[in-house]
């Protein structure tokens, strides 16, 4: 039987990455985001097997959750960004090692937002002949994520 429903996929174009350094009251956009990966949440499984586990199978219970990491690739531009609605690169990289509020606003019709606290743990510019200089940034998610923010 053929699938007769149109896809409800959303485009990446229009997706925004933002950061707040005032506890989530105001957010500034991170400029020229090329891609986003994550957050990559996971949960531990705790082995609770014992000598009388049913049928000799291991038993598990859920353990601690980990928000994982979030990464993004940006166009690299060392000078300040002209639009004050955006955090400039020099300021953003100054947040290395600090915990702040992050928000991803997806490009769906509802403007779905995912919010989480995170620590900027790494950044690395890269480039090659014939391509733009880009920079990857990695953020460690620090706590629970709000995946229903809107």
N, C-alpha and C positions, 0 to 999 in steps of 0.2 A: 504494500500500500504506500503510495507516494506521500511525502510530507507536503501538506498544503497550506502551511502557515508561513507568512513572511518572517524573515529574521528580525529580531529586535536588537541586534548588535548596535553598539554605539561607536562613533568614530573617535579616534584619539585627538584629532584636530579640535581645539577648543578646551582641552583638559588643562587645568591649572594646578600648579604646585605653589603653596603659600607657607609662610612661616610667621609665627607670632612670638615676640620676645617680651610681651607684657601679660602673659598668662591667658591668652586667647581673646583678649578684648578687641584687638585690631590685628589684621594680617596684612603682610606685604607679599606680593607675588614674586616668585623666583623667575627671572626672565629667560626666555628662549629655551624652554624645555623641549628636548627632542624625543625623549622616551622615558618611561617610568616602568620599574619592575618591583613588584611587591606591594605591600608588606607580605613577607613569607611566614605567616604564623604557623605554629606547630604545637602539639601537646605531647607530653611524655606518656609512655605507658609503663606502669610499675608492675613488675613481675611479683605476683603473690602466690605462686605455685607452692604446693606443699606435698608431703608424702602420700596424701590421700586425695589429691586433685582428681576430679571425675574423669574416668577413662584414660588416665595418664596424660592428659593434656595440660599444658601450662595455662595458668589463669592470670589475667591482667586487670588492673583498674586504671582509670585515668589519673594522671599526675599533674604537675605544674604546666602551665601554658607559657609559651614564649612568643612574643610578637614578631620575632625574627628581625630581618633587615629590610630596608627599603632603599632602592637605588634609583638614580636618575642620571640621564645624560643631558648635558646642557651645551649650547654653543658657548665657547670661551671668548670672553672679551675683558681684558684687564682693566679698562677704564670704568668709571662710574656710569651706571645706566641713566639716561636722561630723564626718564619718567619716574617721578617720586612715588608712584604706586608700587614700584618694584624695589626689592632690596638689591643694593649693588653688590657685585661679586666680592669686592674687598671686605665689605661688612659681613657678607654671608660666610666667607672663609674664616673670618674672625670668630665664628661660633663653634669652631672645631673643639670638640670635647665638652661642650655645654649642652644642657637639656632644655629644649624649647618645644613649643606646640607647632605641629605640622598639620597641613590640611591638603588633601587632594580633592579637587572639584572636578568630577567627571563631566563629560560633554553630553550627557543625556538631557532629555527635555525637562526633567525634574531638578536638574542641577545637584545631583547626589554628591554629598561630601563625606569623605572618610577623614577622621581626625585622630591624632595620636601624639603623645609626647615622644620625643626622640633625641638622640645624641648624635651629632654629626661626627662620624668616626673616621672618615677618609675622603680625600678628593685627589684626583689625578687628571691633569690635562694630557691630551694626546692629539696627534695630528700626523698627516702624511701628505705627500705630494698629490695634488689634485683634489684634496678634500678640505673641509673646514676643520679648524682646531676646535676640539670639543673637550669637555671635562666631565668625568664621572664623579658623582658624590654618593656616599653611602651613609645611611642613617640607621642606627640601632634603635628599634622600637623599645621604649621604656615603659612597660605597663600595658593596660588594656586599651584596645582600639575601639573607637566609636564608629562603627560602620553604617550607622543609620542616621548620621547627622544630615540635616538638610536645611 
